[in-house]
């Protein structure tokens, strides 16, 4: 039987440790990253990519005409926020690409592993009566499918009855 194999790779302990170390280093460098609760995020004005030209124009207006802004306006904080937003944008893009690749790889790996595990389960079921210890494993593995069998069995039983 042809097996699904979306991902075929391995990760050495050294590479795993290095990746985790580098990610920890990035997190330490970006120690100012904020953690907002869901309700806090929902309450914020979202200045997505569509507003980028607006933000650029505001920065330009402030830079070219600082006298139009009241003295109480936090000019330096605005400049810092704007610059940090510009500096983080390419880093955020790389992290988003990494996260998307990681998520899709994890989905593919879980799918590969499930397809392979179903093959193993078929072999366990076929040999459970003949190989000592397999009956216990077969019972444990079959428990993952017990709910779906009961649901389809109950529906099938009820469909055949007539009143």
Secondary structure, DSSP 4 states (H G I P E B T S, - for coil): -PPP-S------HHHHHHHHHHHHHHHHHTTT-----HHHHHHS----GGGHHHHHHHHHHHHH-GGGS-TTS-HHHHHHHHHHHHHHHHHHHHHHHHHHHHHHHHHHHHHHHHHHHHHHHHHHHHHTTTSTTHHHHHHHHHTTTHHHHHHHHHHHHHHH---
